[in-house]
Amino acid sequence: MLTRFEVENFKGFNERFIFDLDKAKSFEFNQDCTKGSIVAKGLIYGKNGIGKSNLGHALFDLISHTTDNKTASELYQSYYLNADHGGLIAQFKFVFNFNGNQVTYEYGKFSYNQIAYEHLSVNGRVVASLDRQTSKNAYINLPGAESLKTNLGESNVSLIAYIKNNALIDIIDAGKAFVDFVNFLKGMLYFRSVNYNMYQGIDIGSDTLEKRIINSSKLMEFQQLLNAAGVHCSLEAMEINGQQTIGMRHRHNLIPFNKVASSGSRSLMLVYYWMLVLYERPEATFVFIDEFDAYYHFELSKLILSHIKRLPQQVLLTTHNTQLMSNEVMRPDCCFEMQAGRIDPLMNKTSKELRQAHNIEKMYRAGSFNV
C-alpha cells in the first residue's frame, strides 16, 4: 500500500508537498477505512482550483515510465514543471509498505518523457539507482539481476522498467519487495467521473461501458442501483447498428440509456462500470477517483461510497460533499483537507479529541478544523 507521497516543482506544486497516509488512529468505528495505521479509503476535500486533480496526476506520473499501461493525455503532459519554481527537475518520492517491507522510490524528471534520476530502496537499503545527470552506469543489487548490463548509454528507459523487462527477479528478500512494487504500479487506476471516461492505468480492453455491464450479467444489478438512487426505470439490453447497448423501457418504446439518462445517471454508470472492472481484476491495487460524486444527490453519494468501501483496493476520492464527513460512513483520520502547499487529515486540524459521537461536518462548517 502507498503510505507517503512527496512532490515538488510539478504543475501546481511549487514547494515540497507531502501527503502522509500512515497516520491513522485507532478509532473503533469504520475500521474498513484503514489497514493498520495506513489509510485504505480516503476522502480529499479542498476548494475549487486548489489542486486536487493535479494531486491525482502527480500520484500517477510514475506509471508513465515504469509500466506499459494507459497514461495521461498530451494536454496533461504539457506545462509539466511548476511555472514559479524555477528549477529544472520535477521531484517525486513514493513510500510503500508491502507485507512489512518498506519500499521507497524517488525520481526526478526534466519533462514528462525525460528522466533525470531514479533511486529505489528496500528497508532503507538502495537496490537500484541511476543519476543520468552524472553517469550512464546504474547501480543494481537485486537477486536475479546480477548479469544485467549496468551501462544504459543514452537510453531514457526507466531503470525500473529496464530491470523488470530484462531480469527474472528471484522472489526472495529485496527481490520479493521489488516484484510487489512492480505489481502495485501495474495495478494502479485513475479516473474521473465527469463528462467522459478519462482514465490512466490498468488496461481494460475495448468494451464500452454498456457492453461490459451486459456481458457481466449485471444489467439487473445496475437497474437496482439506479432504483435505489431514486431513478425508477426498467433496463433492457438492445442493439443499435450491430452494437450492444442499454435501453430504458418506456410504455411504448425502448430508448437508449445514453440518450435520455441524466448527468447523474451517466456518472453513476461510469462509477458502476469501474467497480465491476475492479471486482473482476484482482491485480488492481490502488484507485484514485477524481470528483467521484459529481452530479450526485447527497444520499446517492453515501450509497456509492458504501459500495466503494467494499473494494479490496486502496482508494482515494476527491469530493466537495461535506455530508460524507459523517462518522457513520467515514472517520476523521481518513478525511483530508487540501490547502495551498499542504494536505492534512481533519483529526490533525483540531485540538479536540474526536469521538464517534462528534458531528464532523457541523464542526467543519463551524471552522473547528482551522488550526
Number of C-alpha atoms within 10 A of each C-alpha: 23 22 20 18 21 18 24 24 25 28 23 23 24 20 15 14 19 16 18 18 25 21 16 21 16 11 14 9 14 15 15 15 22 22 14 13 14 22 27 26 27 24 26 20 24 17 13 9 10 15 18 24 16 17 23 20 21 19 18 20 17 20 22 17 19 18 20 13 19 15 22 19 11 8 8 13 16 11 13 18 25 19 14 12 17 10 15 14 22 24 21 23 20 19 21 23 20 15 10 9 17 19 25 23 21 19 22 21 20 16 17 20 11 14 22 20 21 22 20 23 20 21 14 11 13 18 18 20 21 24 17 18 9 9 12 14 15 19 16 20 16 20 18 15 17 12 9 12 14 15 13 17 11 8 10 13 14 22 25 20 14 14 20 17 9 12 15 13 18 15 14 13 12 22 20 17 23 28 17 20 20 16 15 18 21 21 22 23 25 22 21 24 23 19 11 11 15 12 18 22 24 24 13 13 6 8 11 15 17 20 18 20 23 19 12 11 11 15 20 14 12 18 19 17 19 19 13 13 19 12 15 12 13 16 21 17 19 17 11 9 5 7 10 17 20 22 22 20 16 11 5 6 9 16 17 19 20 16 10 12 15 13 15 19 18 20 23 25 22 22 23 21 19 20 16 16 17 21 14 11 13 11 15 22 21 22 22 25 22 23 20 24 26 20 18 18 14 14 14 19 20 20 15 19 19 13 11 18 19 13 17 16 21 22 22 22 22 25 19 16 18 16 16 21 22 19 18 13 17 25 30 25 26 27 25 23 19 18 14 14 15 13 18 20 25 22 20 16 16 16 10 10 8 16 14 16 9 13 15 26 18 14 12 16 10 10 11 16 18 10 9
